[in-house]
Amino acid sequence: MDLTRITQVATKGLEGSTTDPRIKAVIVGTTQWVSLGRINFEQPQFSALHFPTVSSMEDTLVYARTQ
């Protein structure tokens, strides 16, 4: 339930949220909760956002620096 609430808040279109065009979100992790969170964000009611999923912080930093 908390994950759904977090997703709702993060996609409200507020400044600094995941729907802010200045923000480029990346999901870091490998657990089932990471997968569930990504699925939540991809739902139409949460703006159908698609985030890259990276397994480690080190790989995330490499990804971010190349963007």
Backbone bond lengths (Angstrom), bond angles and torsions (degrees), N, CA, C in turn:
res aa  C-N    CA-C-N  psi(-1)  N-CA   C-N-CA  omega(-1)  CA-C   N-CA-C  phi
1 M - - - 1.449 - - 1.530 111.06 -
2 D 1.337 116.93 -39.44 1.466 120.08 178.91 1.515 111.40 -61.81
3 L 1.328 116.67 -39.71 1.458 120.50 -179.75 1.525 111.15 -61.97
4 T 1.310 117.18 -40.01 1.465 121.22 177.86 1.522 110.48 -65.28
5 R 1.304 117.47 -42.40 1.478 120.90 179.10 1.527 111.09 -64.52
6 I 1.318 116.53 -41.55 1.464 120.37 178.27 1.522 109.86 -62.05
7 T 1.322 116.51 -42.81 1.459 121.27 179.20 1.520 110.51 -62.12
8 Q 1.316 117.84 -41.85 1.462 121.40 179.30 1.523 111.05 -61.36
9 V 1.306 117.31 -44.57 1.466 121.38 -179.57 1.529 110.40 -67.60
10 A 1.324 116.79 -42.42 1.459 121.24 -175.89 1.521 113.18 -67.74
11 T 1.325 117.76 -19.91 1.464 120.57 -176.88 1.528 113.60 -111.13
12 K 1.312 117.69 20.42 1.464 121.00 -178.40 1.527 114.01 -77.27
13 G 1.297 117.78 -3.87 1.460 119.83 178.69 1.511 113.84 83.89
14 L 1.304 117.70 13.93 1.455 121.09 179.41 1.527 110.31 -78.51
15 E 1.320 116.07 157.50 1.454 120.85 176.45 1.521 109.82 -57.18
16 G 1.316 116.02 130.08 1.456 120.90 -179.82 1.515 114.32 86.58
17 S 1.332 117.65 -1.23 1.466 121.01 179.04 1.528 109.90 -84.08
18 T 1.305 116.00 175.42 1.461 119.99 -179.47 1.524 112.79 -66.54
19 T 1.323 118.54 -17.58 1.461 120.94 177.68 1.528 112.36 -92.08
20 D 1.312 118.27 -4.16 1.464 123.12 175.30 1.532 107.10 -69.42
21 P 1.333 118.86 122.32 1.463 120.69 -176.39 1.525 113.96 -61.79
22 R 1.322 117.69 -16.92 1.472 120.54 177.99 1.524 112.08 -79.78
23 I 1.333 117.37 -14.44 1.459 122.39 -175.99 1.521 109.91 -99.29
24 K 1.309 117.02 131.20 1.466 122.88 176.19 1.530 107.41 -118.53
25 A 1.301 116.06 99.22 1.461 121.25 -176.04 1.524 111.34 -81.96
26 V 1.327 114.76 148.17 1.462 123.55 175.28 1.520 106.41 -135.43
27 I 1.319 116.87 136.06 1.460 121.10 177.59 1.524 108.12 -96.94
28 V 1.333 116.14 128.52 1.468 121.03 -178.13 1.516 109.21 -115.84
29 G 1.336 116.50 126.51 1.453 120.74 175.99 1.512 112.28 144.07
30 T 1.321 115.34 175.05 1.466 120.05 -177.41 1.527 113.07 -135.20
31 T 1.312 118.32 -0.03 1.462 119.90 -175.31 1.520 111.82 -79.61
32 Q 1.310 115.34 171.46 1.470 120.82 177.52 1.517 111.62 -61.51
33 W 1.331 118.29 -28.97 1.460 121.43 -179.52 1.521 110.66 -69.63
34 V 1.319 117.15 -34.02 1.458 120.86 176.51 1.524 109.52 -64.00
35 S 1.322 115.94 -45.42 1.470 120.47 178.09 1.525 111.13 -62.08
36 L 1.310 117.40 -43.16 1.460 121.12 179.51 1.530 110.60 -64.07
37 G 1.316 116.85 -42.32 1.461 120.17 178.05 1.517 111.84 -61.11
38 R 1.314 116.26 -43.23 1.463 120.03 178.91 1.527 110.41 -63.11
39 I 1.306 117.22 -43.09 1.469 121.25 177.81 1.527 110.04 -59.20
40 N 1.326 117.30 -42.53 1.472 121.04 178.14 1.526 111.12 -58.32
41 F 1.330 116.87 -49.44 1.462 120.29 -177.77 1.524 112.16 -64.09
42 E 1.330 117.77 -26.74 1.457 120.96 -178.46 1.528 113.38 -81.36
43 Q 1.314 118.09 -6.81 1.465 121.90 179.54 1.530 110.18 -72.27
44 P 1.337 117.17 142.33 1.472 120.66 -178.84 1.531 113.75 -55.48
45 Q 1.316 118.42 -36.19 1.463 120.31 -178.68 1.528 112.41 -69.08
46 F 1.323 117.31 -13.22 1.464 122.01 177.03 1.530 110.37 -113.20
47 S 1.317 116.78 35.62 1.468 125.04 175.39 1.522 114.50 73.04
48 A 1.302 119.35 7.99 1.467 123.38 177.45 1.528 111.88 49.48
49 L 1.307 116.11 47.50 1.465 121.26 -179.24 1.525 110.90 -79.38
50 H 1.317 115.78 143.65 1.461 120.87 177.13 1.521 108.33 -121.33
51 F 1.328 115.74 120.75 1.453 121.07 -179.96 1.516 110.07 -114.81
52 P 1.326 116.76 142.86 1.456 117.90 171.51 1.529 108.90 -65.56
53 T 1.307 116.53 143.50 1.460 121.27 176.89 1.522 107.78 -113.17
54 V 1.320 115.96 125.69 1.452 122.56 -176.64 1.524 107.94 -123.69
55 S 1.332 116.83 143.53 1.468 119.44 -172.31 1.526 114.58 -85.25
56 S 1.329 118.91 -18.70 1.473 119.04 -178.70 1.523 110.27 -139.43
57 M 1.312 115.97 157.64 1.455 120.92 178.84 1.528 110.20 -65.88
58 E 1.310 117.01 -36.70 1.465 121.20 178.65 1.537 110.41 -59.92
59 D 1.336 117.12 -47.57 1.460 121.17 177.82 1.528 111.49 -65.11
60 T 1.311 116.54 -33.59 1.467 121.10 178.44 1.529 110.26 -65.11
61 L 1.312 117.11 -42.63 1.460 120.32 178.52 1.524 111.39 -63.62
62 V 1.330 116.88 -39.99 1.472 120.42 176.38 1.526 109.47 -61.40
63 Y 1.327 116.19 -46.60 1.474 121.13 179.12 1.533 110.28 -59.18
64 A 1.321 116.98 -48.70 1.463 121.33 -176.95 1.521 111.86 -62.66
65 R 1.315 116.87 -38.29 1.461 120.32 -178.93 1.519 112.29 -70.21
66 T 1.312 118.27 -23.86 1.454 120.58 179.96 1.531 112.57 -87.82
67 Q 1.312 116.52 -9.04 1.466 119.80 -178.38 1.494 112.97 -85.86
